[in-house]
Amino acid sequence: MLTYRYLTRNKKRTLITLSSIVLVTVLFLCIGLLFSSIREYLIDEVTQTKGNYHVELKGNIKKSEYIKKIVTENGVNYITFDDIRKVYVYTEKMCQSNKCEDVIYNETLLSLYGLSENENMMDALISLMLVIFLVFSIGIILIIYNSFAVSVMERKKQFSLLKSVGMTKRKIRHMVLLESLVLLIIGMMIGFIISVNVMFLGLHLISNLLTELFTRDLKLSFYPLFVIIPVLFVVFTVFLAAFIPAIKASRVSIVGGILNRNDFRYKKEFKFMKKLSITKRLAYLNYQRCKKKYRPIILCIFISTIIYVMVNLYLDYGVKSINDFADMPDYDAEVNIVNSSDEVYKKLESWSKDYDDYEMFNYCVISPEINPDSYLAKELKQNVLVIEGQDNYVINKIKGVETVDGKMQKVDKPYLNDNVWLKINDKEVKIKTKKTGPSYLDSFLTKDNMVFVTKDFGSYCPNFGTTLFLNGNINLEKDLSLWANDNQIKEAEYIDIKKANKITQNIIVAIKVVLYSMLILVLLIEISSLINTIWGSMNLRIKELATLKSVGATKKQINLILAYESFYLVLKGFIYALPFIFLINYILHQSLNEVLVMEVIVPYKEIITSFIFSFVIIYLTMIKVHKRFRNNEIITIITNDNI
């Protein structure tokens, strides 16, 4: 009865706490449903490509009661059992009564059901999901804990009076836990409905972004295990967050709670504070003596800042590594004809003129002897890529990505002396070097190619190919196919660079959608808890603000006091968060640096954004709560002692 009365009489507080639980449910269930949908997609892929059989073997197999289906092709039996969980047992039993040869299990399919005796994809998915849940749970437990903690703090008098009339510690503890149970049940029901709709739209969006990558759309799937695990984590998170406040509520002192003692800790004022304005002094003094009440707020700022910066760091490092080490050309398509001729070259050039922009050249690869004195340092240039041009020179540059000591790193450096000596057909040729060349040759400037541009192309390359880089409309591939058929050219290769670029960018966008969606949910949980915490803290000190007004404090001065307090709170939270941010950044960079050579990213934009966002949320909430009482009579607020 008391639980029902408290929840209904404090509707705003109840709705804010309920919204936190709803958002936690949506976050965990959406992650579970995403994994369930990915698993279902992979199962469909395996059954479409390899088939839905469980085991393949040779031999004369008789159908038995546990065999659902047998398909025989070219002497091989593809067998599907009625219970996939007993594949190994049934196979062993079947082979005891039949002569089996070359038994091969459909390991990919079995691994997605978690039944493979080798590598299990199901175990990998569950492990990854549990890691994600554990990471989020640590922060979310602390955030939701604030909501219950401030509720207990605000109701100290109520608990003290209940104990004074005979209510035991156990009953008070159960009352607080019962409140959390009621909110949990309602929040999970609402959260489940929202989760289903959010995931339906999210999977549709991801399918549209990655339509070139997926053979079919992602469909919403409800695999029981991937629904039960998130539900258990929600229950665990909420009850653990409510358990400590419930214990604190049961330990409230009767006299101390009724008299509202130990709420403040008075500290001596520092000398430098006396030089500040009265609003700054009051704000700082209130912050100092109410540290215990402000701890939940600082904790919220601490956690939300770390989570926000961490997610953005992961994205920044991921996008930077893709952009740096998957350097895609800036043209739409590449056409390559391996066995070309002057006639083919002219026809291809004539066809290319219909498009916006193109670069075209003949090439061949030769393997001459290279004088070691040509190099600035020891190199292993094995091939010379000969390009037809208007001059004779070798491009003196390595540009791209290469592996050094097991690490990938970007390279853009010269590697030759002023001249190169090549021995071709028993004749040594001296060629000058240049540091630059045509931009369309950048992708060929690797450590395995020495790019030689020459106007005497015919003397080096009796047989050659032709490459065309161009930008144009979406019918490039179709137009090229028609042109190749008309000119009876069978070896025209088409590479859709634009499509590859689009897929790469869409993958990045899809990853951002997933990560930012989770981040937004976590931040909304944090905001609801923050509002709840500030609401309770401001209600507890509304008499103090009324007293300030009674001695002449203006509306502007009180707003300034609240602004300075908000600043102190955010600053304290950031002072605690910054070492962890730099530690996470260091660990992340060192992990990537094991494989890729990358510069450290300093997340100053994310830190500033998070600081401003936290300050605005805290200040606006303080102003909103104060506004509720601003129009009331000062004497009414000061003398109001209702519980």
C-alpha positions as CSV (number, residue, x, y, z in Angstrom):
1,M,0.0,0.0,0.0
2,L,2.8,2.4,0.9
3,T,4.6,1.5,-2.3
4,Y,1.6,2.3,-4.4
5,R,1.0,5.6,-2.6
6,Y,4.6,6.7,-3.0
7,L,4.7,5.8,-6.7
8,T,1.4,7.5,-7.5
9,R,1.9,10.7,-5.4
10,N,5.4,11.3,-6.9
11,K,4.4,10.9,-10.5
12,K,7.2,12.9,-12.0
13,R,9.9,11.1,-10.0
14,T,8.2,7.7,-10.9
15,L,8.1,8.5,-14.6
16,I,11.7,9.6,-14.7
17,T,12.9,6.4,-12.9
18,L,10.6,4.3,-15.1
19,S,12.0,5.9,-18.2
20,S,15.5,4.9,-17.1
21,I,14.4,1.3,-16.8
22,V,12.6,1.4,-20.2
23,L,15.8,2.7,-21.8
24,V,17.9,0.1,-20.2
25,T,15.5,-2.6,-21.5
26,V,15.5,-1.1,-25.0
27,L,19.3,-1.0,-25.0
28,F,19.9,-4.6,-23.9
29,L,17.0,-6.1,-25.9
30,C,18.1,-4.2,-29.1
31,I,21.6,-5.6,-28.8
32,G,20.2,-9.1,-28.2
33,L,17.7,-8.9,-31.2
34,L,20.6,-7.5,-33.4
35,F,22.7,-10.6,-32.6
36,S,19.7,-12.9,-33.1
37,S,18.9,-11.3,-36.5
38,I,22.6,-11.6,-37.6
39,R,22.6,-15.3,-36.5
40,E,19.4,-16.0,-38.5
41,Y,20.9,-14.2,-41.5
42,L,24.1,-16.3,-41.3
43,I,22.0,-19.5,-41.0
44,D,20.0,-18.5,-44.2
45,E,23.3,-17.8,-46.0
46,V,24.7,-21.3,-45.1
47,T,21.6,-23.1,-46.1
48,Q,21.4,-21.2,-49.4
49,T,25.1,-21.8,-50.3
50,K,26.0,-25.2,-48.7
51,G,22.5,-26.6,-47.9
52,N,20.7,-27.3,-44.7
53,Y,22.0,-30.9,-44.3
54,H,23.7,-31.9,-41.1
55,V,26.3,-34.5,-42.4
56,E,27.6,-35.8,-45.7
57,L,29.1,-39.3,-46.2
58,K,29.5,-42.1,-48.6
59,G,28.0,-45.5,-48.3
60,N,24.7,-47.3,-48.5
61,I,22.5,-45.7,-45.8
62,K,19.1,-47.0,-44.9
63,K,16.5,-44.5,-43.7
64,S,15.7,-44.8,-40.0
65,E,13.3,-43.1,-37.6
66,Y,15.8,-40.4,-36.6
67,I,16.7,-39.5,-40.2
68,K,14.4,-36.7,-41.5
69,K,15.8,-36.5,-45.1
70,I,18.4,-38.1,-47.3
71,V,19.6,-36.6,-50.6
72,T,22.1,-38.7,-52.7
73,E,24.2,-37.0,-55.4
74,N,27.1,-38.7,-57.2
75,G,27.4,-41.4,-54.5
76,V,27.4,-38.9,-51.6
77,N,24.6,-38.9,-49.1
78,Y,23.5,-35.5,-47.6
79,I,21.6,-36.4,-44.4
80,T,19.3,-34.2,-42.2
81,F,18.3,-35.5,-38.8
82,D,15.0,-34.8,-37.0
83,D,16.9,-33.3,-34.1
84,I,20.0,-31.2,-34.9
85,R,21.1,-31.3,-31.3
86,K,21.9,-35.0,-31.6
87,V,23.8,-34.9,-34.9
88,Y,27.0,-36.6,-33.5
89,V,25.1,-39.2,-31.6
90,Y,22.8,-40.1,-34.5
91,T,25.8,-40.2,-36.9
92,E,27.7,-42.6,-34.7
93,K,24.6,-44.7,-34.2
94,M,23.9,-44.8,-37.9
95,C,27.4,-45.7,-38.9
96,Q,27.4,-48.6,-36.5
97,S,24.6,-50.3,-38.5
98,N,25.8,-49.0,-41.9
99,K,29.3,-48.7,-43.5
100,C,30.1,-45.0,-43.6
101,E,33.0,-43.4,-45.5
102,D,34.3,-39.9,-45.6
103,V,32.1,-38.5,-42.9
104,I,32.0,-34.7,-43.2
105,Y,29.8,-32.6,-40.9
106,N,28.2,-29.3,-41.9
107,E,30.4,-27.5,-39.4
108,T,29.4,-24.0,-40.4
109,L,25.7,-24.7,-39.8
110,L,26.3,-26.6,-36.6
111,S,28.5,-23.8,-35.3
112,L,25.7,-21.4,-35.7
113,Y,23.5,-23.7,-33.6
114,G,26.3,-24.0,-31.0
115,L,26.7,-27.7,-31.6
116,S,30.0,-27.9,-33.5
117,E,32.8,-29.9,-31.7
118,N,35.3,-27.5,-33.3
119,E,34.8,-23.8,-33.5
120,N,31.4,-22.5,-32.4
121,M,30.1,-19.3,-34.0
122,M,27.3,-19.4,-31.5
123,D,29.8,-19.3,-28.6
124,A,31.6,-16.4,-30.2
125,L,28.3,-14.4,-30.6
126,I,27.3,-15.1,-27.0
127,S,30.7,-14.2,-25.6
128,L,30.8,-10.9,-27.6
129,M,27.2,-10.0,-26.4
130,L,28.1,-10.8,-22.8
131,V,31.2,-8.5,-23.0
132,I,29.1,-5.7,-24.4
133,F,26.5,-6.2,-21.7
134,L,29.1,-6.3,-18.9
135,V,30.7,-3.1,-20.1
136,F,27.4,-1.2,-20.3
137,S,26.1,-2.8,-17.0
138,I,28.9,-1.4,-14.9
139,G,28.0,2.2,-16.0
140,I,24.3,1.7,-16.0
141,I,24.1,0.2,-12.6
142,L,25.8,3.2,-11.1
143,I,23.6,5.6,-13.1
144,I,20.3,3.9,-12.1
145,Y,21.6,3.5,-8.5
146,N,21.6,7.4,-8.4
147,S,17.8,7.4,-9.0
148,F,17.1,5.1,-6.1
149,A,19.7,6.6,-3.8
150,V,18.3,10.1,-4.2
151,S,14.8,8.8,-3.6
152,V,15.9,7.2,-0.3
153,M,17.8,10.4,0.6
154,E,14.7,12.5,0.0
155,R,12.5,10.2,2.2
156,K,14.6,9.9,5.3
157,K,12.0,11.4,7.5
158,Q,9.4,9.0,6.1
159,F,11.5,6.0,6.9
160,S,12.4,7.3,10.3
161,L,8.7,7.8,11.2
162,L,7.9,4.3,9.9
163,K,10.6,2.8,12.1
164,S,9.4,4.9,15.1
165,V,5.9,3.3,14.8
166,G,7.3,-0.2,14.7
167,M,8.2,-1.1,11.0
168,T,11.3,-3.3,10.9
169,K,14.4,-2.9,8.9
170,R,13.5,-5.9,6.8
171,K,10.0,-4.4,5.8
172,I,11.6,-1.1,4.9
173,R,14.1,-2.9,2.7
174,H,11.4,-5.0,1.1
175,M,9.3,-1.8,0.5
176,V,12.1,-0.2,-1.5
177,L,12.8,-3.4,-3.5
178,L,9.1,-3.8,-4.2
179,E,9.1,-0.3,-5.7
180,S,11.9,-1.3,-8.0
181,L,10.1,-4.6,-8.9
182,V,6.9,-2.7,-9.9
183,L,8.9,-0.2,-12.0
184,L,11.0,-3.1,-13.5
185,I,7.9,-5.1,-14.6
186,I,6.2,-2.0,-16.2
187,G,9.5,-0.8,-17.7
188,M,10.3,-4.1,-19.3
189,M,6.9,-4.5,-20.9
190,I,7.1,-1.0,-22.4
191,G,10.8,-1.5,-23.3
192,F,10.0,-4.7,-25.1
193,I,7.4,-3.1,-27.4
194,I,9.8,-0.2,-28.1
195,S,12.7,-2.5,-28.8
196,V,10.8,-4.5,-31.4
197,N,9.8,-1.4,-33.3
198,V,13.2,0.2,-33.0
199,M,15.0,-3.0,-34.3
200,F,12.5,-3.4,-37.1
201,L,13.3,0.1,-38.4
202,G,17.1,-0.3,-37.6
203,L,17.5,-3.5,-39.5
204,H,15.6,-2.0,-42.4
205,L,18.0,0.9,-42.4
206,I,21.1,-1.3,-42.1
207,S,19.8,-3.5,-45.0
208,N,19.4,-0.5,-47.2
209,L,22.8,0.8,-46.4
210,L,24.5,-2.5,-47.0
211,T,22.3,-3.7,-49.9
212,E,25.4,-4.3,-52.0
213,L,27.0,-6.4,-49.3
214,F,24.0,-8.5,-48.2
215,T,22.4,-11.0,-50.5
216,R,19.1,-10.5,-48.6
217,D,17.6,-8.1,-46.1
218,L,18.2,-8.6,-42.4
219,K,15.0,-9.8,-40.8
220,L,13.9,-9.4,-37.1
221,S,14.5,-12.7,-35.3
222,F,13.6,-13.8,-31.7
223,Y,16.0,-16.5,-30.8
224,P,15.1,-17.4,-27.2
225,L,18.6,-17.3,-25.8
226,F,19.3,-13.9,-27.2
227,V,16.1,-12.6,-25.6
228,I,16.5,-14.3,-22.2
229,I,20.1,-13.1,-21.7
230,P,19.2,-9.4,-22.1
231,V,16.2,-9.8,-19.9
232,L,18.3,-11.4,-17.1
233,F,20.8,-8.5,-17.4
234,V,18.0,-5.9,-17.1
235,V,16.7,-7.6,-14.0
236,F,20.2,-8.0,-12.5
237,T,21.1,-4.4,-13.3
238,V,17.9,-2.8,-11.8
239,F,17.9,-5.0,-8.6
240,L,21.6,-4.5,-8.0
241,A,21.1,-0.7,-8.4
242,A,18.2,-0.8,-6.0
243,F,19.7,-3.1,-3.4
244,I,22.2,-0.7,-1.7
245,P,19.7,2.1,-1.4
246,A,17.3,-0.4,0.1
247,I,19.8,-1.3,2.7
248,K,20.6,2.4,3.4
249,A,16.9,3.1,3.8
250,S,16.6,0.3,6.4
251,R,19.5,1.8,8.4
252,V,18.2,5.3,8.7
253,S,18.4,6.6,12.2
254,I,15.0,7.5,13.8
255,V,16.1,10.7,15.5
256,G,18.7,11.7,12.8
257,G,16.2,11.2,10.0
258,I,13.4,13.1,11.7
259,L,15.6,16.0,12.5
260,N,17.4,15.8,9.1
261,R,20.8,15.7,10.6
262,N,24.1,14.9,8.9
263,D,22.8,16.4,5.6
264,F,25.6,19.0,5.4
265,R,29.3,19.1,6.1
266,Y,30.5,22.6,7.1
267,K,34.0,23.5,6.0
268,K,36.2,26.5,6.7
269,E,36.2,29.0,3.9
270,F,39.5,29.5,2.1
271,K,41.0,33.0,2.2
272,F,41.0,33.4,-1.6
273,M,37.2,32.8,-1.7
274,K,36.7,36.1,0.2
275,K,37.9,38.0,-2.8
276,L,35.2,36.5,-5.1
277,S,31.7,37.8,-5.6
278,I,29.0,36.8,-3.2
279,T,27.3,34.5,-5.8
280,K,30.5,32.6,-6.5
281,R,31.2,32.3,-2.8
282,L,27.7,31.0,-2.0
283,A,27.8,28.5,-4.9
284,Y,31.2,27.2,-3.9
285,L,30.3,27.0,-0.2
286,N,27.1,25.1,-0.9
287,Y,29.0,22.7,-3.2
288,Q,31.6,22.1,-0.4
289,R,29.1,21.4,2.3
290,C,26.8,19.3,0.2
291,K,29.4,17.0,-1.3
292,K,27.6,13.8,-0.2
293,K,24.3,14.9,-1.9
294,Y,26.2,15.8,-5.1
295,R,28.2,12.6,-5.4
296,P,25.5,10.9,-7.5
297,I,25.5,13.8,-10.0
298,I,29.3,13.8,-10.2
299,L,29.2,10.1,-10.7
300,C,26.7,10.5,-13.6
301,I,28.9,13.1,-15.3
302,F,32.0,10.8,-14.8
303,I,30.4,7.8,-16.4
304,S,28.6,9.6,-19.2
305,T,31.8,11.5,-20.2
306,I,33.8,8.3,-20.3
307,I,31.2,6.4,-22.3
308,Y,30.7,9.2,-24.8
309,V,34.4,9.8,-25.4
310,M,35.2,6.1,-25.6
311,V,32.6,5.4,-28.3
312,N,33.8,8.4,-30.3
313,L,37.4,7.3,-29.9
314,Y,36.6,3.8,-31.2
315,L,34.8,5.4,-34.2
316,D,37.6,7.9,-34.9
317,Y,40.3,5.3,-34.8
318,G,38.2,2.9,-36.9
319,V,37.4,5.5,-39.6
320,K,41.0,6.8,-39.6
321,S,42.4,3.3,-40.1
322,I,40.0,2.7,-43.0
323,N,40.8,6.0,-44.7
324,D,44.5,5.7,-44.2
325,F,45.1,2.0,-45.0
326,A,42.3,1.3,-47.4
327,D,43.2,4.2,-49.7
328,M,40.6,4.1,-52.5
329,P,41.2,5.9,-55.8
330,D,39.1,9.0,-56.5
331,Y,37.8,7.8,-59.9
332,D,34.6,5.8,-60.6
333,A,35.9,2.8,-62.6
334,E,38.9,1.0,-63.9
335,V,39.0,-0.8,-67.2
336,N,41.9,-3.2,-67.9
337,I,42.6,-5.0,-71.2
338,V,45.4,-7.4,-70.7
339,N,46.2,-8.2,-74.4
340,S,45.8,-4.9,-76.2
341,S,47.0,-3.3,-79.4
342,D,47.2,0.1,-81.1
343,E,43.8,-0.6,-82.7
344,V,42.2,-1.6,-79.4
345,Y,43.7,1.5,-77.7
346,K,42.2,3.8,-80.3
347,K,38.8,2.2,-80.1
348,L,38.8,2.4,-76.3
349,E,39.9,6.0,-76.4
350,S,37.1,6.9,-78.8
351,W,34.6,5.2,-76.5
352,S,36.0,7.0,-73.4
353,K,35.5,10.5,-74.8
354,D,31.7,10.2,-74.1
355,Y,32.5,10.4,-70.4
356,D,33.3,13.3,-68.1
357,D,36.9,12.6,-67.3
358,Y,39.4,9.8,-68.1
359,E,43.0,8.9,-68.0
360,M,44.4,6.2,-70.3
361,F,47.8,4.5,-70.8
362,N,49.5,1.4,-72.2
363,Y,51.7,-0.7,-69.9
364,C,53.7,-3.8,-69.6
365,V,55.8,-5.5,-66.9
366,I,59.5,-6.4,-67.5
367,S,62.1,-8.0,-65.2
368,P,65.5,-6.4,-66.1
369,E,68.6,-6.4,-63.9
370,I,68.7,-3.3,-61.7
371,N,72.1,-1.9,-60.6
372,P,72.1,-1.8,-56.7
373,D,73.7,1.7,-56.9
374,S,70.3,2.9,-58.2
375,Y,68.9,2.7,-54.7
376,L,69.2,5.0,-51.7
377,A,69.1,1.9,-49.5
378,K,68.7,-1.8,-49.9
379,E,65.6,-2.5,-51.9
380,L,64.0,-5.6,-53.4
381,K,62.5,-4.2,-56.6
382,Q,61.8,-7.2,-58.8
383,N,59.6,-5.8,-61.5
384,V,59.6,-2.7,-63.7
385,L,56.2,-1.4,-64.7
386,V,56.7,0.3,-68.0
387,I,54.2,3.1,-68.8
388,E,53.8,4.8,-72.2
389,G,54.4,8.6,-71.8
390,Q,55.9,11.8,-73.3
391,D,59.3,11.6,-71.6
392,N,61.8,9.1,-70.1
393,Y,62.0,8.9,-66.3
394,V,61.4,6.7,-63.3
395,I,59.1,7.9,-60.6
396,N,61.2,8.2,-57.4
397,K,58.6,7.5,-54.8
398,I,57.0,4.7,-52.8
399,K,53.5,5.7,-51.9
400,G,50.9,3.6,-50.1
401,V,50.9,1.0,-47.4
402,E,53.5,-1.5,-46.5
403,T,54.3,-3.9,-43.7
404,V,57.4,-3.2,-41.6
405,D,58.2,-5.5,-38.6
406,G,54.7,-6.9,-38.8
407,K,53.0,-3.5,-38.7
408,M,51.2,-1.8,-41.5
409,Q,52.2,1.8,-42.0
410,K,51.7,4.6,-44.6
411,V,54.7,5.3,-46.8
412,D,55.4,8.3,-49.0
413,K,59.1,8.6,-49.6
414,P,61.9,8.6,-52.3
415,Y,63.9,5.4,-52.6
416,L,66.2,6.0,-55.6
417,N,69.3,8.1,-56.5
418,D,69.2,10.7,-59.3
419,N,69.7,8.0,-61.9
420,V,68.7,4.4,-62.4
421,W,70.6,1.8,-64.4
422,L,68.6,-1.0,-66.0
423,K,70.1,-3.9,-68.0
424,I,67.6,-4.7,-70.7
425,N,68.4,-7.2,-73.5
426,D,72.1,-7.2,-72.4
427,K,72.1,-3.4,-72.8
428,E,72.5,-1.0,-69.8
429,V,70.2,2.0,-69.9
430,K,70.6,5.1,-67.7
431,I,67.3,6.7,-66.7
432,K,66.8,9.9,-64.7
433,T,64.4,10.0,-61.8
434,K,61.6,12.4,-60.9
435,K,59.9,12.8,-57.5
436,T,56.4,13.3,-59.1
437,G,54.4,11.6,-61.8
438,P,50.8,11.5,-63.1
439,S,48.4,11.3,-60.2
440,Y,46.6,8.3,-61.7
441,L,49.8,6.2,-61.2
442,D,49.8,6.7,-57.4
443,S,48.3,3.2,-56.8
444,F,51.2,1.6,-58.7
445,L,53.9,3.2,-56.6
446,T,54.4,0.2,-54.3
447,K,57.6,-1.4,-53.0
448,D,57.2,-4.2,-55.6
449,N,57.0,-1.9,-58.6
450,M,59.5,0.5,-60.2
451,V,57.4,2.7,-62.4
452,F,59.3,3.6,-65.6
453,V,57.5,6.2,-67.9
454,T,59.0,6.2,-71.4
455,K,58.3,7.6,-74.9
456,D,60.2,4.6,-76.4
457,F,57.4,2.3,-75.2
458,G,57.4,0.0,-78.3
459,S,61.1,-0.9,-77.9
460,Y,60.5,-2.3,-74.4
461,C,56.9,-3.7,-74.7
462,P,56.1,-5.7,-77.9
463,N,53.1,-7.1,-76.0
464,F,51.2,-4.8,-73.7
465,G,48.0,-4.1,-72.0
466,T,45.8,-0.9,-71.7
467,T,44.3,0.6,-68.5
468,L,41.6,3.2,-68.4
469,F,40.5,5.3,-65.4
470,L,37.3,7.2,-65.8
471,N,34.4,9.0,-64.2
472,G,31.0,8.6,-65.6
473,N,27.4,7.6,-65.2
474,I,25.9,4.5,-63.5
475,N,25.8,2.6,-66.8
476,L,29.5,2.2,-67.2
477,E,29.6,-1.5,-66.7
478,K,26.8,-2.1,-69.1
479,D,28.2,0.3,-71.7
480,L,31.6,-1.4,-71.5
481,S,30.1,-4.8,-71.9
482,L,28.3,-3.7,-75.1
483,W,31.4,-2.1,-76.5
484,A,33.5,-5.2,-75.8
485,N,31.0,-7.4,-77.5
486,D,30.7,-5.2,-80.5
487,N,34.6,-5.1,-80.9
488,Q,35.0,-8.8,-80.0
489,I,37.2,-8.1,-77.0
490,K,37.0,-11.0,-74.5
491,E,39.5,-9.8,-71.9
492,A,38.1,-6.4,-70.8
493,E,38.1,-6.3,-67.0
494,Y,35.9,-3.8,-65.2
495,I,36.5,-2.8,-61.6
496,D,33.7,-0.7,-60.1
497,I,35.7,1.6,-57.8
498,K,32.7,3.8,-57.1
499,K,30.7,0.8,-55.8
500,A,33.6,-0.4,-53.7
501,N,33.9,3.2,-52.2
502,K,30.2,3.3,-51.6
503,I,30.2,-0.1,-49.8
504,T,33.1,1.0,-47.6
505,Q,31.4,4.3,-46.7
506,N,28.1,2.5,-46.0
507,I,29.8,0.0,-43.7
508,I,31.2,3.0,-41.8
509,V,27.7,4.6,-41.7
510,A,26.1,1.3,-40.5
511,I,28.7,1.0,-37.7
512,K,28.1,4.6,-36.7
513,V,24.3,4.0,-36.7
514,V,24.7,1.0,-34.3
515,L,27.3,2.6,-32.0
516,Y,25.6,6.0,-31.9
517,S,22.2,4.4,-31.2
518,M,23.6,2.6,-28.2
519,L,25.4,5.7,-27.1
520,I,22.2,7.8,-27.4
521,L,20.3,5.2,-25.3
522,V,23.0,5.3,-22.6
523,L,23.1,9.1,-22.6
524,L,19.3,9.2,-22.3
525,I,19.5,6.8,-19.3
526,E,22.2,9.1,-17.8
527,I,20.1,12.2,-18.5
528,S,17.0,10.7,-16.8
529,S,19.0,9.7,-13.8
530,L,20.7,13.1,-13.7
531,I,17.4,14.9,-13.8
532,N,16.0,12.6,-11.1
533,T,19.1,13.2,-8.9
534,I,19.1,17.0,-9.3
535,W,15.3,17.1,-8.8
536,G,15.7,15.4,-5.4
537,S,18.7,17.5,-4.4
538,M,17.0,20.8,-5.3
539,N,13.8,19.7,-3.4
540,L,15.9,19.1,-0.3
541,R,17.5,22.6,-0.4
542,I,14.5,24.6,-1.6
543,K,14.2,26.2,1.9
544,E,17.8,27.4,1.6
545,L,17.0,29.2,-1.7
546,A,13.9,30.7,-0.2
547,T,16.0,32.0,2.8
548,L,18.4,33.6,0.3
549,K,15.4,35.4,-1.3
550,S,14.2,36.5,2.1
551,V,17.4,38.3,2.8
552,G,17.4,40.1,-0.5
553,A,18.9,37.8,-3.2
554,T,17.4,38.6,-6.6
555,K,16.3,36.1,-9.2
556,K,19.4,36.9,-11.3
557,Q,21.7,36.2,-8.3
558,I,20.1,32.9,-7.5
559,N,20.3,31.8,-11.2
560,L,24.0,32.8,-11.1
561,I,24.5,30.7,-7.9
562,L,22.9,27.7,-9.6
563,A,25.1,28.3,-12.8
564,Y,28.3,28.3,-10.7
565,E,27.2,25.2,-8.8
566,S,26.6,23.4,-12.1
567,F,30.0,24.5,-13.3
568,Y,31.7,23.2,-10.2
569,L,29.9,19.8,-10.4
570,V,30.7,19.3,-14.1
571,L,34.3,20.4,-13.5
572,K,34.7,17.9,-10.7
573,G,33.2,15.1,-12.8
574,F,35.6,15.9,-15.6
575,I,38.7,16.0,-13.3
576,Y,37.9,12.4,-12.3
577,A,37.1,11.3,-15.9
578,L,40.1,12.8,-17.7
579,P,42.7,10.3,-16.4
580,F,40.5,7.4,-17.4
581,I,39.9,8.9,-20.8
582,F,43.6,9.3,-21.4
583,L,44.2,5.7,-20.1
584,I,41.6,4.3,-22.4
585,N,43.0,6.3,-25.3
586,Y,46.5,5.0,-24.6
587,I,45.3,1.4,-24.3
588,L,43.3,1.7,-27.5
589,H,46.2,3.3,-29.4
590,Q,48.7,0.7,-28.2
591,S,46.3,-2.1,-29.2
592,L,46.0,-0.7,-32.7
593,N,49.7,0.1,-32.8
594,E,50.4,-3.6,-32.6
595,V,49.1,-3.9,-36.2
596,L,48.9,-0.4,-37.6
597,V,51.3,2.6,-37.2
598,M,48.9,5.4,-36.4
599,E,49.1,8.8,-34.7
600,V,47.4,9.3,-31.4
601,I,44.0,11.0,-31.6
602,V,43.4,13.6,-29.0
603,P,39.6,13.7,-28.4
604,Y,39.4,17.4,-27.4
605,K,36.2,18.1,-29.4
606,E,34.4,15.2,-27.7
607,I,35.6,16.4,-24.2
608,I,34.5,20.0,-24.8
609,T,31.1,18.8,-26.3
610,S,30.5,16.5,-23.3
611,F,31.4,19.3,-20.8
612,I,29.0,21.8,-22.4
613,F,26.2,19.2,-22.7
614,S,26.5,18.2,-19.1
615,F,26.6,21.8,-17.9
616,V,23.5,22.7,-19.9
617,I,21.5,19.7,-18.7
618,I,22.4,20.3,-15.0
619,Y,21.8,24.0,-15.1
620,L,18.5,23.8,-16.9
621,T,17.2,21.1,-14.5
622,M,18.2,23.2,-11.5
623,I,16.4,26.3,-13.0
624,K,13.3,24.2,-13.8
625,V,13.0,22.8,-10.3
626,H,13.6,26.2,-8.7
627,K,10.9,27.7,-11.0
628,R,8.3,25.4,-9.4
629,F,8.7,27.2,-6.1
630,R,9.6,30.6,-7.2
631,N,6.1,32.0,-7.3
632,N,5.2,30.6,-3.9
633,E,5.2,32.7,-0.7
634,I,8.7,32.7,0.9
635,I,7.3,32.1,4.4
636,T,5.2,29.2,3.2
637,I,8.3,27.4,1.7
638,I,10.4,28.1,4.8
639,T,7.8,26.8,7.3
640,N,6.6,23.9,5.1
641,D,7.7,20.7,6.9
642,N,5.5,18.2,5.2
643,I,7.0,14.7,4.8
